[in-house]
Amino acid sequence: MQAQGERCHKELNRLGLSWKKTRRRKNIATPVIVPSMNFGGLKIEPKFRKPPFVMDCHLAKSLAEAGPALVAIGIRALRFSSIHSYRRVRTNGKTKKMLSRHAYGLAMDIYEVDPIE
């Protein structure tokens, strides 16, 4: 697991993302913070909460890889409500026993897409 985390950190550097390691969070294998919340020109903006926003390195890497493609098709920003949130999966109004990807820092709830004007 530690080797995967180190590889992910190297990928963030290769992608030119400015990031920081952060203290351990429950269930997040490789917690990082991206202070600018800018992923290849794509802004990730909070709808309700204030920074810092902790996520797993692999989510940051995915956003950094997808960001330029989203900007290229005319998306300036994504607005979200939460990233890391220790909770269980809910389906059809029922809470399951398994943890949500949010509990692992691997998911975010996107509420708005802001186009480039």
Secondary structure, 3 states (H helix, E strand, C coil): CHHHHHHHHHHHHHCCCCCEECCCCCCCCCEEECCCCEECCEEEEECCCCCCCEEEHHHHHHHHHHHHHHHHCCEEEEEECCCCCCCEEEECCEEEEEECHHHHCCCCCEEEEEECC
